[in-house]
């Protein structure tokens, strides 16, 4: 994989590397999402000095990232325990 976006996600979620690699290899929709994210990241970096434009691209990135995680069997951002304990506090 040469996509910088994918490399960053693999670094963040190394335990999901096989699943991500298989999706990238076998799923054209997943590849398209990754390509779109990479383009949006470049645009965001380009427009970072113009806050309104940067916010637009950040919103695009957020939506694309959500689509990326929809393709995984479970969202690794949610894998950490976030259930309330007996006293109602969230455990992370």
N, C-alpha and C positions, 0 to 999 in steps of 0.2 A: 504494500500500500504506500503510495506516495503522497496522498492527500494529507496536508498538514492538519486539517480538522480531525480526520480520523486518528492521526498519530496523537494529537492532544487528548482525544477521548480514550484512546487505549492507555495512555499514560495515567489518566484519571481513574480508569476502571480496568486495570490489568486482568482481573478475573473474568472479564467479558470478552477478552481478545478473540477467542475462537468464534464465538457467536457473531461478533461484529465482522470478523474476517469472512465468515461464510455468507453473511448477508451482503457484504460488499461484493463478493464474488458472484453470488447467485441471484440477487434481487435488483433488477434495473430501477425500480422505484426508490429503493434504499440508496443506490448509487447516485441517483438524481438529487435526492435530498442532500446528500453529502456534498455534491458539486455546488448546489445552490447555497449551502451554508458557507462554503469556502468563498464564493463570490460575494456573499453578503458581508462576510468578515473583512474582505478587502475594501469593500465600499464603506463600511463603518470606520475603518482606519483612515480612509481618505477624507471622510466628512466629520471627523472627531472635533474639529474646531468650530463647527456650526451645530450647536446643540439641538435645534429642532430636527435637522436632517439626521443627526446621529441617533436621536430617539426613534425616528422612523425605522432606521436600519436595525436598531436594537430590538424593536418589536418584531421585525421580520425574522431576525435570528432566534428570538424566543419561540416563535411559532414553528420554525423549522426544527429547532432542537426538540420541541415536543413531538413532532412527527418522527424524528430520529428515534426517540425513546419508545414510541408506539410500536416500532418494528421489533424491539427487543422483547424477549419473553417476560421480563419484568424490568421496571425502571430502576437502574442501579442507584439513582439518587434517593430512592425510597427503601433500599435494602437495609439501611441502618434502622435500628429499633426506634420508632417514633410513637410507640403506644403509651398511653397514660399508665403510670404505676398506680398502686392502691390509693394513694392520696390525690390522684388526679393530675399529677405533674407529668409533663412529657419527658420521656427518657430518650436521650440521643446518644 
